Each structure stands twice: as C-alpha cells, then as structure tokens.
C-alpha cells in the first residue's frame, strides 16, 4: 500500500480508501442490476469493497489527505456519498422506465388490479411491471451493461473531484433531464399498447352502437386480456432491445454528467 501512495502515511491511505468507498458504495446501492432490491446487501457491500483497491492506486494522487478537523472529514465523506447516490440515481432512473412502462401496459391490458410485491414502486405493483423490471436486471447483468456505470463512476472523479463544492443547480438540471428521458423511454415502450387499446375500444364502441342490446364491454373483457397478453409476448423482445439501446447510451453518458 505504501508503494501505491508514494510513502503516504497509513492514515492518509485509510482515509482515501474510505472516500473512494463512500462514492462507490453509495452508487452500488442504486445501480441497475447490481443494486436491485432482490440482491442482498452483503454482495453489494462486497462489490463496493472489492472496487476500492482497484481504483485507489490511480485515484490516490487526486484525493485529499486526511483533514485534521472532524467537521471537514464529515463534509468530504458526505460529498462523496452524495456524488455516488447522484450517479447511481441517474442510472436507476433508466431502469425505472421499464417499471413505468409495465404499469402502463397493465392498465391498458386490464391487469392493473392484479398486484404483486414490488420493492421499486412500493408495497404492491402490477405483474407486467415486475416482469419488465426483473428482465431489465437480467439483461443488464447478462449483457455486461453494468460495467458502463462502474466505468462512469471511475471517470467521475475527473468531473467532480473529491472536496469540490457540490454543483446543486447543475445536478438538479441533470436529474430533471434524466427523469424526463426515463418517462419518454417508458412512453415509447408502452406506445404500441396505447395504440392497440385505442383501436380495440374504438372497435368495441362501434359494436356497441350496432348491437346495443349486448353487453359488449363485459363480453370483450376476456378477449382484451388474451389479445393484450399475446401482444405483450410478441413485443417483449423488441421492448427489451429498445431498453438495452437506451440504457447503453444513458450509461455511457454518466461520466459526463457526474
């Protein structure tokens, strides 16, 4: 360790390692794939700890030494944790687009009342939303997309050095833009179901005018479910491909947003 620091005291190395872990560990709690609620806290903690010795040698020259004042120590740690939460939150917003799209799909298919435990959106959520969120986590882990946010975390030290004042205004703008992009992605993913629901209900309205004595909407409910599930199964691969493309672009831009 001493060779890595150029003779820096052990206390300085320990403090710098804690600084790196504060940013990396905070981000690991939120990153898609790695920070899912289904993943136990211990593996996420182990990941953050494992990344510290890998990043510390290259980051040590740019890290501040251990301050003498406890207040300054707390300030530095808080800023690093805030930076990690900010970057992890930006990445998490991309994954939440799948959940929002799933909620919209469930509403359009008539499955909004079929609830399942959902740690992302609260105590309960819809089955399509849970399916899309879990599929997104598998896609991120299986395709290697999780490496892009980790690389962005390492590169974020050049954009937001430890101890630098927190750019609150710019951070708020970036968070708002990321939320807007997430909502736009969710709407794009759910757009085919919106169109199908409009056409389906328009056809039912026409049938109701032609045969007003028949309870068209009551009779058509099973058909709505079957056709909706068939459409969901048909479009599922395309939805995941669109999410993967959007996630890759968003994750690659994280370093510049840090």
Order of alpha helices (4+ residues) and beta strands (2+ residues): alpha-alpha-alpha-alpha-beta-beta-alpha-alpha-alpha-alpha-alpha
